[in-house]
Amino acid sequence: MSAFHIREALENDILGVAKVRVDTWRATYKGIIPDGFLEGLSDQSVAERWRKSFWENRNPAVAAFVAENEQEDIVGIAMCGPEQNQDVVYQAEIYVLYVLPQYQNHGIGRQLVAACVQHLIHNLNAKSMVIWVIAENPYRKFYELLGGKAVREKTQEIGGRLIPEIGYGWDDMDTLLHLIKTARS
């Protein structure tokens, strides 16, 4: 596996970010999310939606990170900030975490989580966080290996189907950061 680099996302990364989101959804959620919805995803439409929600209406407490390979292609993305539902237990949230299938299982997801956790600790003084995952996501074990506990459930309508989601929570982000650092050494 070639080397990769994690950095803060820039506005001109938006098409690469959208491509990672579209490609990972199509690969991961085939048979889970309606095929018509997945086929209707396009890099351009996702990029435009993210440009409006992230760049044009930028909340300074929200951060986005990308993982690049040696050719500077974006192969992973993460976005984090304050917990969206004003949860009384969790202060922060990772909203987005995707790594292209061919780059999974090489530590990129852990490093993107680490970048988010460091941002959340240093910029929001957050101590706890949550991440929502589609319940049938075959990669849910990743969050469990990082010490996440299934703490919430909800459903979301995607493509005309109600899709169950699970919220994984961490009560102590310092412990999570330590776990990530020791896992890669």
Secondary structure in CASP SS format (residue, H / E / C, confidence):
PFRMAT SS
TARGET T0000
AUTHOR 0000-0000-0000
METHOD secondary structure of the structure
MODEL  1
M C 1.00
S C 1.00
A C 1.00
F E 1.00
H E 1.00
I E 1.00
R E 1.00
E E 1.00
A C 1.00
L C 1.00
E H 1.00
N H 1.00
D H 1.00
I H 1.00
L H 1.00
G H 1.00
V H 1.00
A H 1.00
K H 1.00
V H 1.00
R H 1.00
V H 1.00
D H 1.00
T H 1.00
W H 1.00
R H 1.00
A H 1.00
T H 1.00
Y C 1.00
K E 1.00
G C 1.00
I C 1.00
I E 1.00
P C 1.00
D H 1.00
G H 1.00
F H 1.00
L H 1.00
E H 1.00
G H 1.00
L C 1.00
S C 1.00
D H 1.00
Q H 1.00
S H 1.00
V H 1.00
A H 1.00
E H 1.00
R H 1.00
W H 1.00
R H 1.00
K H 1.00
S H 1.00
F H 1.00
W H 1.00
E H 1.00
N C 1.00
R C 1.00
N C 1.00
P C 1.00
A C 1.00
V C 1.00
A E 1.00
A E 1.00
F E 1.00
V E 1.00
A E 1.00
E E 1.00
N E 1.00
E C 1.00
Q C 1.00
E C 1.00
D C 1.00
I E 1.00
V E 1.00
G E 1.00
I E 1.00
A E 1.00
M E 1.00
C E 1.00
G E 1.00
P E 1.00
E C 1.00
Q C 1.00
N C 1.00
Q C 1.00
D C 1.00
V C 1.00
V C 1.00
Y C 1.00
Q C 1.00
A E 1.00
E E 1.00
I E 1.00
Y E 1.00
V E 1.00
L E 1.00
Y E 1.00
V E 1.00
L C 1.00
P H 1.00
Q H 1.00
Y H 1.00
Q C 1.00
N C 1.00
H C 1.00
G C 1.00
I H 1.00
G H 1.00
R H 1.00
Q H 1.00
L H 1.00
V H 1.00
A H 1.00
A H 1.00
C H 1.00
V H 1.00
Q H 1.00
H H 1.00
L H 1.00
I H 1.00
H H 1.00
N H 1.00
L H 1.00
N C 1.00
A C 1.00
K C 1.00
S C 1.00
M E 1.00
V E 1.00
I E 1.00
W E 1.00
V E 1.00
I E 1.00
A C 1.00
E C 1.00
N C 1.00
P C 1.00
Y C 1.00
R C 1.00
K H 1.00
F H 1.00
Y H 1.00
E H 1.00
L H 1.00
L C 1.00
G C 1.00
G C 1.00
K E 1.00
A E 1.00
V E 1.00
R E 1.00
E E 1.00
K E 1.00
T E 1.00
Q E 1.00
E E 1.00
I E 1.00
G C 1.00
G C 1.00
R E 1.00
L E 1.00
I E 1.00
P E 1.00
E E 1.00
I E 1.00
G E 1.00
Y E 1.00
G E 1.00
W E 1.00
D C 1.00
D C 1.00
M H 1.00
D H 1.00
T H 1.00
L H 1.00
L H 1.00
H H 1.00
L H 1.00
I H 1.00
K H 1.00
T H 1.00
A H 1.00
R H 1.00
S C 1.00
END
